[in-house]
Amino acid sequence: MSERIFNFSAGPAVMPESVLREAQEALWSLDGTGIGVMEHSHRGSAFKAVLAQTEDACRRLAGIPDNYRVLFLQGGASSQFFTIPMNFLQAGDTADYVVTGSWSKKAVDQAKRYGNVHVAGTSEDRNFCYIPSDLDWSSKSRYTHFTSNNTIFGTEWAKEPEVPGDSPLICDMSSDIFSRPIDVKRYGMIYAGAQKNLGPSGVTLVIIRDDLVSDAALDIPEMLQYRTHAENDSCYNTPPTFGIYVMGRVFHWIEQQGGLKAIAQLNQEKADILYDFLDESVLFKPTADKDSRSLMNITFVTGKADLDAKFIATAKAAGLDGLKGHRSVGGMRASVYNAFPKAGVERLVELMRDFEAKQGEAKQGEAKQG
């Protein structure tokens, strides 16, 4: 197949087509060097230029202040689940966590290995279909952790929680980072796996305030200390060079679209198209509460597993792939990250309307035969 189709995968996910074309060229020869980007030494001038350009673009996009470090790490966001408490939690310390899905639950499990965890709020009572508003903070929290967007359950924080001023706010933004403007100054640390909104799998972006870097633990392995990577410009060991290159091109692409404000408007428009249809549909229903809906991962069901499977197969045959929902929710999940085209959402709604109409006709036919 030479033609590209609409990819609704939750991750690794769709990337800007212009970036894919640039990466094709860079794989053969980076900036006319005659050496591909994956072949360049991370100590050489060519890659050092890539690294500097990527960090500069990241800082411009998010307005990252000078007292924050930008790190490009490996191990995915899941490795941060234990790296964070290893650096910041000592025996007897307490950290606040808000649990809104599978990934935040895993983060809690890892943190419990190193200190006390206080769950300040959770939506597990209704299978994580909402963002909790009734939050109970501990009196002396070493830090406060939350996950901004919940890929599996289709919920998203409209804004960050209000936390006690002396508790650094740490956020896993893996599935909605740079999908909207962000006030970095409100956070002590932000981290995100690249494979949804930033680039390919294999690189993790960490934005961390200087005081957290310097105050972190010293009695843990060097590779797990944030100071190690901050002091070595993410090159203490060989970094994920190709992923960093592609991430830099994605940052550049976002700037070309008009920056985070323009991307946020486009993401709202895309989500509105699908949610507006779901709200009027008699067959398809969204699974997340209206005030907690994600703009990145839109989850919906028909209420019948066999009908869900039939629609997923119909969509795939029509060139709309990756719509099968996670087993925790079932049904369908349309992941419409920054690079996902608006035309793909419109095509999905068109297909859903047609599928719904045919199901209605089938029911009428069955009723007449009865």
WOVENFEN-V851095 format. One record per run of one state. SS is the DSSP state (hx for helix, st for strand, lp for the rest). FROM is the first residue (numbers start at 1). TO is the last residue. Records with the same first field share a line. If there is no record, write none. Layout:
SS=FROM-TO ; FROM-TO
This chain:
lp=1-5 ; 8-16 ; 29-29 ; 33-44 ; 63-67 ; 74-75 ; 89-93 ; 100-101 ; 112-115 ; 123-123 ; 127-142 ; 148-148 ; 151-154 ; 157-167 ; 173-183 ; 187-188 ; 194-203 ; 216-221 ; 225-225 ; 232-240 ; 258-258 ; 281-284 ; 287-289 ; 294-296 ; 302-304 ; 318-319 ; 322-323 ; 325-331 ; 336-341 ; 370-370
st=6-7 ; 68-73 ; 94-99 ; 116-122 ; 143-147 ; 149-150 ; 155-156 ; 168-172 ; 189-193 ; 204-209 ; 285-286 ; 293-293 ; 297-301 ; 320-321 ; 324-324 ; 332-335
hx=17-28 ; 30-32 ; 45-62 ; 76-88 ; 102-111 ; 124-126 ; 184-186 ; 210-215 ; 222-224 ; 226-231 ; 241-257 ; 259-280 ; 290-292 ; 305-317 ; 342-369
